[in-house]
Amino acid sequence: MTDIELNARIESLETRLMHHEASIEELTRTLIDQEQQMRLQTETIRHLEAQIKGLQSATVSPGEDPPPPHY
């Protein structure tokens, strides 16, 4: 193998490595964004669950009389 061929192979490998590193960085950014979105969604779900539980406790049970209307 000549020096020219060896240099060409090394350049080819370096180019491929650069593309792989760029892909990994893009995937990492995407993963971080998705993790942030999931955290926000989890917080929203917990908040909504708390609201639903509050509404359920405020409603009248089937065996109870409804409160009288206020005039």
C-alpha positions in Angstrom: 0.0 0.0 0.0 1.4 3.3 -1.0 1.5 6.5 1.1 -1.1 8.1 -1.1 -3.5 5.2 -0.7 -2.8 5.1 3.1 -3.5 8.9 3.3 -6.7 8.5 1.3 -7.9 5.8 3.6 -7.1 7.8 6.7 -8.9 10.9 5.3 -11.9 8.7 4.5 -11.9 7.3 8.0 -11.6 10.8 9.5 -14.5 12.0 7.4 -16.7 9.1 8.4 -15.7 9.8 12.1 -16.7 13.4 11.8 -20.1 12.4 10.4 -20.6 9.9 13.1 -19.7 12.4 15.8 -22.2 15.0 14.3 -24.9 12.3 14.3 -24.2 11.4 17.9 -24.4 15.1 18.9 -27.7 15.6 17.1 -29.1 12.4 18.8 -27.9 13.7 22.2 -29.6 17.0 21.7 -32.8 15.3 20.6 -32.7 13.0 23.6 -32.2 15.9 26.0 -35.2 17.8 24.4 -37.4 14.7 24.7 -36.4 14.2 28.3 -37.4 17.8 29.1 -40.7 17.4 27.3 -41.4 14.2 29.3 -40.6 16.0 32.5 -43.1 18.7 31.6 -45.7 16.2 30.6 -45.2 14.3 33.9 -45.7 17.5 35.9 -48.8 18.4 33.9 -50.3 14.9 34.4 -49.6 15.1 38.2 -51.2 18.5 38.3 -54.3 17.3 36.4 -54.6 14.2 38.6 -54.6 16.5 41.7 -57.3 18.7 40.1 -59.4 15.6 39.2 -59.1 14.2 42.7 -60.1 17.6 44.1 -63.1 17.7 41.8 -64.1 14.2 42.7 -64.0 14.9 46.4 -66.1 18.1 45.9 -68.9 16.2 44.0 -71.9 14.8 45.8 -71.9 11.0 46.5 -74.8 9.1 45.1 -76.3 8.5 48.6 -76.1 12.1 49.7 -78.6 14.8 49.2 -77.5 17.7 47.0 -76.9 21.0 48.8 -79.8 23.4 48.8 -79.7 26.2 46.2 -78.6 29.6 47.3 -80.9 32.5 46.4 
